[in-house]
Amino acid sequence: MARIFGSSDPCLCGRPHEGFACEDAPADGTGLHGQVVDEAAIRAAFPEPATRRAMLAAFGAPTLLAAISQFVPLHIAREAMAQAPGTPEKRDLKIGFIPITCATPIIMADPMGFYRRHGLNVEVIRTAGWAVIRDRSIAREYDAAHMLAPMPVAMSLGIGVAQPIPFAVAAIENVNGQAITLANKHRERRNPRDWRGFRFAVPFDFSIHNYLLRAYVAEAGLDPDRDIQIRSVPPPEMVANLRADNIDGFLGPDPFNQRAVFDGVGFIHVLTRELWDGHPCCAFAVPRSMITETPNTYAALLRAIVEATAYSDNQANRREVAAAISGPNYLNQPQTVVEQVLTGTFANGLGQVVRQPNRIGFDPFPWHSMAIWILTQMRRWNQLQRDVDWRAVAEQTFLALDAGRAMRDLGMQVPASPMRNETILGRVFDPTQPEAYMASFAIRRN
């Protein structure tokens, strides 16, 4: 569970870190839900942050908790929270989403009853673009949201917003599921070294799409800020911009790569799984405050999302899911287009039918190594203009502990560690050595 202390408060695990998703919480009844009880008790006893920090520094959490427990039966609260999930404090929720297949679990959980199964009444709301998603989430018009995986990282660091806004990735929505699509006139210009002067669209500045496109052309020797143009375009507008010759291509989400083929205006140059197999794209994002203010609601919502994600990942369910999300209230796309994306049997616009069942996958686990790679790219392209504690930020924003608990409760396999090496564009990324990884690039802004 998320910590509720400020950035200077020591964690109950005993380590001096911010630790928003601390993975070393005690296993003696104060871990997970119990840790939230203990931290809430200390916050209630010492509401003034400066006083709380001073007391924690002077006496330590165990001593303070022992004193508080003489008057408040903390063990009862701990045990209660460790029991079966409690009743959601808030049942009626609004979740914003962008109409793309990356949002499949968030969307299909509505018509297929996953939210209701967990005691929630959720309204999923089609939204025009990522900036609108972000702004409505900050304004609390949405209780939770479909976001690009880098967005909560940027928001929490105060990048692209007026001040830091504490948000977190409770679960990854999809892996892979993106592509570089080019206009038909470029069929003979498949080598990225020949793309000087091209105009590309990506969904948002803080997106895997932006970072992968930049890395891809940089590997070919092009400077993404000087040799090509990259502009942010809402995904539903990408095909129209390609048709109007406003852009030469886009690295974007489905179903719009497939829709460009369906409409005869573009072809699929490369699936992003060929650049980084298993890369994250979109996420289920929540404000930090939701986790402590309405913990039962948060837990029920996370279980619903993780369960829907597992169901969507099963190839046997893909046609059923495609039928559920294709309609006008959701993706508003021909079911054939959505089926081609989800089943991985599709026309590529070059006269071929491709069979790639892993074109898109749905894996909820938010690997910290993914977050650290995102941070390296923010730093590489000078979106992030200061040094940060890579792992601490990953822990704060990618809640592997929470997602792992929900996965385990549903009988899913949970990784032993939230860190792993990634192979990206043929390079091995070791998340424990981000500085060395960044230093290996000749083309960078920082």
C-alpha positions in Angstrom: 0.0 0.0 0.0 1.1 3.6 -0.5 2.7 5.5 2.3 1.0 8.6 3.6 4.0 10.3 5.1 5.6 13.3 3.4 8.9 13.0 1.5 10.9 13.5 4.7 9.1 11.0 6.9 10.9 7.8 7.6 9.3 4.7 6.4 8.1 2.0 8.7 10.4 -0.5 7.0 13.2 1.4 8.7 14.8 2.7 5.5 15.2 6.5 5.0 13.4 6.7 1.7 10.1 8.1 0.4 9.0 4.6 -0.6 5.5 5.2 -2.0 5.2 1.5 -2.7 7.6 0.2 -0.1 8.3 -3.5 -0.7 10.1 -4.0 2.6 7.1 -3.4 4.9 7.2 -5.6 8.0 5.6 -9.0 7.8 4.5 -9.0 11.4 1.0 -7.6 11.0 2.2 -4.0 10.2 2.7 -4.7 6.5 0.4 -4.0 3.6 -3.0 -2.9 5.0 -1.6 -2.9 8.5 1.1 -0.4 7.5 -1.7 2.0 6.3 -3.4 1.7 9.7 -0.1 2.4 11.6 0.8 5.4 9.4 -2.8 6.8 9.7 -2.6 6.5 13.5 0.7 8.4 13.6 -0.6 11.1 11.2 -3.8 11.4 13.4 -1.8 11.7 16.6 0.7 14.3 15.1 -1.2 16.1 12.3 1.4 18.8 11.9 4.1 17.5 9.5 7.1 19.2 11.2 6.0 17.8 14.6 5.4 14.4 13.1 8.8 14.3 11.5 10.5 15.5 14.7 8.8 12.8 16.8 9.6 10.1 14.3 13.2 11.2 14.2 13.5 11.3 17.9 11.7 8.2 19.0 11.1 6.1 15.9 7.8 4.6 14.5 7.8 1.5 16.8 8.0 3.5 20.0 5.3 6.0 18.9 3.0 3.1 17.8 3.5 1.4 21.1 2.5 4.6 22.9 -0.5 5.2 20.7 -1.7 1.5 21.0 -2.2 2.0 24.8 -5.2 4.2 23.8 -6.1 2.9 20.4 -6.4 -0.9 19.7 -4.3 -0.9 16.5 -4.0 -4.6 16.4 -7.8 -4.9 15.9 -7.7 -2.5 13.0 -4.7 -4.3 11.5 -6.5 -7.7 11.8 -9.7 -6.3 10.3 -7.9 -4.8 7.3 -6.1 -8.2 6.7 -9.4 -10.0 6.6 -11.7 -10.2 3.6 -12.0 -6.9 1.5 -14.1 -4.3 3.2 -17.1 -2.5 1.7 -16.1 0.2 -0.8 -16.3 3.6 0.8 -17.4 5.1 -2.5 -19.2 2.9 -5.1 -20.0 5.4 -7.8 -16.9 6.2 -9.7 -15.9 7.9 -13.0 -12.9 6.7 -15.0 -11.7 8.6 -18.1 -10.3 6.7 -21.1 -9.0 7.4 -24.5 -10.7 5.2 -27.2 -7.8 2.9 -28.0 -7.2 -0.8 -27.6 -4.6 -0.1 -24.8 -7.6 0.7 -22.6 -9.2 -2.7 -23.2 -9.4 -3.9 -19.6 -10.7 -0.5 -18.3 -13.3 -0.5 -21.1 -14.5 -4.1 -21.1 -14.8 -4.2 -17.4 -17.9 -2.1 -17.8 -20.1 -4.0 -20.3 -18.7 -7.4 -19.1 -19.5 -6.7 -15.5 -16.1 -6.8 -13.8 -16.7 -3.6 -11.9 -20.1 -4.7 -10.6 -18.7 -8.0 -9.5 -16.5 -6.1 -7.1 -19.3 -3.9 -5.7 -18.6 -0.8 -7.9 -20.8 1.3 -10.1 -18.3 2.7 -12.6 -19.0 5.1 -15.5 -16.2 4.9 -18.1 -16.0 8.2 -20.0 -14.6 8.7 -23.5 -12.2 11.6 -23.4 -10.7 13.6 -26.3 -7.0 13.6 -25.4 -4.3 12.9 -22.9 -4.1 16.5 -21.6 -7.8 16.5 -21.0 -7.4 13.2 -19.1 -4.7 14.6 -17.0 -6.5 17.9 -16.2 -9.8 16.2 -15.3 -7.9 13.8 -13.1 -6.1 16.6 -11.3 -9.5 18.4 -10.9 -11.0 15.2 -9.5 -13.6 15.0 -12.2 -12.3 11.5 -12.6 -11.7 9.2 -9.7 -9.2 7.2 -11.7 -8.0 7.2 -15.3 -6.5 5.5 -18.2 -3.1 7.2 -18.7 0.0 6.6 -20.6 2.5 4.9 -18.3 4.9 7.9 -18.2 2.2 10.4 -17.3 2.0 9.6 -13.5 5.8 9.8 -13.4 5.8 13.2 -15.0 3.0 14.5 -12.9 4.5 13.3 -9.7 7.8 15.0 -10.6 6.1 18.2 -11.6 7.0 17.9 -15.3 4.4 19.4 -17.6 2.3 20.6 -14.7 2.4 23.7 -12.5 3.5 21.7 -9.5 4.0 18.1 -8.5 0.8 16.1 -8.5 1.1 12.8 -6.6 -0.2 10.1 -9.0 0.7 6.5 -9.4 0.4 3.5 -11.8 -1.6 0.9 -9.9 -1.5 -1.5 -12.8 -0.2 -1.6 -16.3 -3.0 -2.0 -18.9 -1.3 -3.3 -21.9 2.1 -4.3 -23.3 3.1 -4.0 -26.9 0.1 -3.0 -29.1 1.6 -0.1 -30.9 3.2 0.4 -34.3 4.9 2.8 -36.6 2.5 3.5 -39.5 3.7 5.3 -42.6 1.7 7.0 -45.5 1.4 4.8 -48.5 3.7 7.1 -50.5 6.6 6.0 -48.4 6.5 2.3 -49.2 10.0 2.5 -50.8 11.4 4.5 -47.8 11.4 1.9 -45.1 14.9 2.7 -43.8 14.7 5.3 -41.0 18.0 6.7 -42.2 15.9 8.0 -45.1 13.4 9.8 -42.9 15.1 13.2 -42.7 12.4 15.9 -42.9 9.6 13.5 -42.0 6.7 14.7 -39.8 5.6 12.2 -37.2 2.7 12.2 -34.7 2.8 10.7 -31.2 0.0 10.7 -28.8 1.6 12.9 -26.1 5.0 14.2 -25.1 5.1 11.9 -22.0 4.5 8.6 -23.8 6.3 5.4 -24.6 5.5 6.3 -28.2 7.6 9.5 -28.1 10.5 7.8 -26.4 10.5 4.8 -28.6 10.3 6.9 -31.8 13.1 9.1 -30.6 15.3 6.0 -29.7 14.5 4.3 -33.0 15.5 7.2 -35.3 18.5 8.0 -33.1 19.7 4.5 -33.6 19.6 5.2 -37.3 21.7 8.3 -36.8 19.0 11.0 -36.9 18.5 13.6 -34.3 14.8 13.5 -33.4 14.7 17.2 -32.5 16.6 18.4 -35.6 16.2 15.9 -38.4 12.5 15.1 -38.1 9.5 16.8 -36.6 7.5 15.2 -33.8 4.1 16.6 -32.8 1.5 15.5 -30.3 -1.8 14.4 -31.9 -4.7 12.7 -30.2 -4.9 9.1 -31.4 -8.4 9.4 -32.9 -7.1 12.2 -35.2 -4.0 10.4 -36.5 -5.5 8.7 -39.5 -7.2 11.9 -40.6 -3.9 13.7 -40.4 -2.2 10.9 -42.4 -4.9 11.1 -45.0 -4.6 14.9 -45.3 -0.8 14.6 -45.7 -0.3 16.7 -42.5 2.1 13.9 -41.3 4.2 11.3 -42.9 3.6 8.7 -40.3 2.9 8.1 -36.6 4.0 5.9 -33.8 0.7 5.4 -32.1 -1.7 3.0 -30.5 -4.2 0.7 -32.1 -6.8 0.4 -33.5 -5.5 3.4 -35.5 -2.6 1.7 -37.1 -5.0 -1.0 -38.3 -7.6 1.7 -39.2 -5.0 3.4 -41.5 -4.6 0.1 -43.3 -8.4 -0.5 -43.3 -9.0 2.9 -44.9 -6.2 2.4 -47.4 -4.1 5.5 -46.4 -1.1 3.8 -44.7 0.8 0.7 -43.9 2.3 -0.8 -40.8 6.1 -0.3 -40.9 6.9 -2.1 -37.7 5.2 -3.3 -34.6 6.7 -1.9 -31.4 7.1 -5.3 -30.0 10.0 -5.7 -32.5 11.6 -2.7 -30.8 11.0 -3.7 -27.2 9.0 -6.9 -26.7 6.9 -6.5 -23.5 7.1 -2.8 -23.3 4.5 -0.9 -21.3 2.1 1.5 -23.0 -0.9 2.5 -21.0 -1.7 2.2 -17.3 -4.5 2.4 -14.8 -3.6 5.5 -12.8 -4.9 6.8 -9.5 -4.2 9.8 -7.3 -2.2 8.8 -4.2 -4.9 10.2 -1.9 -7.4 7.6 -3.2 -5.3 4.8 -1.7 -5.5 6.1 1.9 -8.8 8.1 1.8 -10.8 5.3 0.3 -8.7 2.1 0.7 -11.5 -0.4 0.2 -12.7 1.4 -3.0 -9.1 1.4 -4.3 -8.6 -2.3 -3.5 -11.9 -3.3 -5.1 -11.2 -1.2 -8.2 -7.7 -2.6 -8.5 -9.0 -6.2 -8.2 -11.5 -5.5 -10.9 -8.9 -4.0 -13.3 -6.4 -6.8 -12.7 -9.1 -9.5 -13.2 -10.2 -7.7 -16.4 -6.6 -7.5 -17.6 -6.1 -11.2 -17.1 -9.3 -12.0 -18.9 -8.3 -9.8 -21.8 -4.9 -11.4 -22.1 -6.4 -14.8 -22.8 -6.4 -15.4 -26.5 -9.6 -17.5 -26.2 -11.5 -14.4 -25.0 -10.2 -11.9 -27.6 -13.1 -12.0 -30.1 -15.6 -11.7 -27.2 -13.7 -8.7 -25.9 -13.5 -7.1 -29.3 -17.2 -7.3 -29.7 -17.7 -5.7 -26.2 -15.5 -2.7 -26.8 -16.0 -1.9 -30.5 -19.3 -0.1 -30.2 -20.0 3.7 -30.2 -19.8 4.2 -26.4 -16.3 2.8 -26.4 -13.9 2.5 -29.4 -16.5 3.3 -32.0 -14.6 1.3 -34.6 -15.5 -1.5 -37.0 -15.4 -4.8 -35.1 -13.2 -6.3 -37.8 -10.5 -3.7 -37.2 -10.5 -4.3 -33.4 -10.5 -8.1 -33.9 -7.5 -7.9 -36.2 -5.6 -6.0 -33.4 -6.6 -8.3 -30.5 -6.3 -11.6 -32.3 -3.0 -10.6 -34.0 -4.1 -11.8 -37.5 -4.1 -8.7 -39.6 -3.4 -7.1 -43.0 -0.3 -4.9 -42.9 -1.1 -2.7 -45.8 1.7 -4.1 -47.9 -0.4 -6.9 -49.4 0.4 -9.4 -46.6 -1.6 -11.1 -43.8 0.5 -11.2 -40.7 -0.1 -13.6 -37.8 1.4 -12.3 -34.6 -0.7 -13.3 -31.5 1.5 -11.2 -29.3 0.8 -8.0 -31.2 -0.8 -6.8 -28.0 -0.8 -8.3 -24.5 -2.3 -7.4 -21.2 0.0 -7.8 -18.2 -0.9 -5.7 -15.1 2.5 -5.9 -13.3 4.1 -2.4 -13.1 7.8 -3.3 -13.3 10.1 -0.8 -11.6 12.6 -1.4 -14.4 10.0 0.1 -16.9 9.7 3.2 -14.8 13.5 3.6 -14.6 13.8 3.3 -18.4 11.1 6.0 -18.7 13.1 8.2 -16.4 16.2 7.7 -18.5 14.4 8.9 -21.6 12.9 11.9 -19.8 16.5 12.8 -18.7 18.0 12.0 -22.1 15.7 14.4 -24.0 15.8 17.0 -21.2 12.2 16.8 -20.1 13.6 16.0 -16.7 16.3 18.6 -16.0 17.6 17.4 -12.7 19.1 14.2 -11.2 16.7 12.0 -9.3 16.8 8.8 -7.2 15.8 6.5 -10.1 14.7 3.6 -7.9 12.9 5.8 -5.3 10.8 7.5 -8.0 10.0 4.1 -9.6 8.8 2.8 -6.2 6.7 5.9 -5.6 4.9 5.8 -9.0 4.8 2.1 -10.1 3.0 0.3 -7.3 4.3 -3.2 -7.9 3.4 -4.3 -4.3 -0.2 -3.4 -4.7 -0.6 -4.9 -8.2 1.3 -8.1 -7.0 -1.1 -8.5 -4.1 -4.1 -8.2 -6.3 -2.6 -10.6 -8.8 -1.8 -13.1 -6.1 -5.3 -12.9 -4.7 -6.6 -13.8 -8.2 -4.3 -16.8 -8.5 -1.9 -15.1 -10.9 1.8 -15.6 -10.9 3.7 -12.6 -9.4 7.3 -11.8 -10.3 9.8 -12.3 -7.4 11.3 -8.9 -8.0 10.0 -5.7 -9.7 13.3 -5.3 -11.5 14.5 -7.0 -14.6 16.8 -6.4 -17.5 15.1 -5.2 -20.7 16.2 -5.6 -24.3 15.4 -2.4 -26.2 16.4 -1.8 -29.8 19.0 -4.6 -29.4 20.6 -3.0 -26.3 20.4 -4.5 -22.8 19.0 -2.1 -20.3 20.1 -2.9 -16.7 17.9 -0.8 -14.4 20.5 -0.8 -11.7 22.9 1.0 -14.1 20.8 3.8 -15.6 23.7 6.3 -15.8 25.9 4.0 -17.7 23.0 3.3 -20.1 22.4 7.0 -20.7 26.1 7.6 -21.2 26.2 5.1 -24.1 24.1 7.4 -26.4 25.8 9.8 -28.8 22.5 11.6 -29.5 20.9 13.1 -26.5 19.9 16.5 -25.1 21.3 16.1 -21.6 
